[in-house]
Amino acid sequence: MQSATRASAVDARPAEAARPADNVPRGIALMIGATVLLTLSNAFSKHLVAHYPVGEVMFLRSSIAFGLVCAFLLPATGLGVFRTKRPGAHLGRGLSQAISQTLTVLALGLMPLAGVTAIGFSAPLFAAVVAILWHKEASDPVRWGVLLVGFLGVLVVTNPGADSLQVGALFALGNAVMYGTVTVAVRGMAKTEKASTLLIWQMAVMAAAHSLLLVFGFRWPTGADAVLFGLLGASNVGAQYLWTRALASAPATAVSPFYYLMLVWGMGLGYLAFGEVPNAHLVVGGVIVVAAGALLLWHETVMRRGHAARMPAWVEAWMRGRESGPVRLSRPEVHRLHRPVALGLSRDFAG
């Protein structure tokens, strides 16, 4: 779910201009709520994967979330919410998220909660690299410098050395790489698909994909753990809802920086629930990754705003028309020129 919710932030254009209906304080509050629920979801997953097969955790997590989404959406939309002209894209997106989330839960079972969170913050960096290399997006020394600094922060967090790179860190990196690359590949889906269609397709595909992992084992949960499984699915859906509402309430540039509060919640909850004391590598590396991500967001915003400022008025009108319908240009005024009696060219241009 963490990747799924981040997928909404990346799809939204960071340079989006403020709209008259924007409510930035409300958007910030919703984003903070989403980060709290995401951190709780990761904590529930970390606890449950220590006692149950990872396939069971993933299946119950996805299937409960899918059931809750259906309970809220289908009464209002009916089965028409599944209607789409891009089933293949939805299938690929859902499968990628299923793999990405599985890698995240595997990492949570092997390394501290805050460490997985910090490495996950590098996903936008991988997305930027893929956008440059795959989509041939323009780049500059500042952008490359920010990316290099961000990857340096990832190395500090993972701390490869005498003990070699942790297996958990490899899973976390795999999640970040997959999320970043797939996000670039399918980010245009939000322009053609409804948010409800994106959500229900994603949940359905993930539940189906994770059901295949049940072959690796299943154990009936105790009463207390069954409650935790329910809270796990509910926190996923709640985080998705709050995240979507945050981006609908305010520009992404105003609310996205508060996503990095997840590192603070991860450190605090990791210490209280699992006795994980953040080490220097995690703190320093996490700060570097967060700073790089925030600087990349700021740089992209400035570049897009600068591009928009140089955009001719007629191009802006045409682009607005592409979104709202055909542009109807007003008929230009006609000025009738009356022929003078005599031009007198020889007099006017005589040397």
HELIX and SHEET records of a PDB file:
HELIX    1   1 GLN A    2  ASP A   11  1                                  10    
HELIX    2   2 VAL A   24  VAL A   49  1                                  26    
HELIX    3   3 VAL A   54  THR A   77  1                                  24    
HELIX    4   4 GLY A   78  PHE A   82  5                                   5    
HELIX    5   5 PRO A   87  LEU A  108  1                                  22    
HELIX    6   6 LEU A  113  GLY A  120  1                                   8    
HELIX    7   7 ALA A  123  LEU A  133  1                                  11    
HELIX    8   8 PRO A  141  THR A  158  1                                  18    
HELIX    9   9 VAL A  167  VAL A  186  1                                  20    
HELIX   10  10 ARG A  187  LYS A  191  5                                   5    
HELIX   11  11 ALA A  195  SER A  211  1                                  17    
HELIX   12  12 LEU A  212  PHE A  216  5                                   5    
HELIX   13  13 GLY A  223  SER A  249  1                                  27    
HELIX   14  14 ALA A  252  VAL A  255  1                                   4    
HELIX   15  15 SER A  256  TYR A  260  5                                   5    
HELIX   16  16 LEU A  261  PHE A  274  1                                  14    
HELIX   17  17 ALA A  280  ALA A  309  1                                  30    
HELIX   18  18 ALA A  313  SER A  324  1                                  12    
HELIX   19  19 LEU A  345  ASP A  348  1                                   4    
END                                                                             
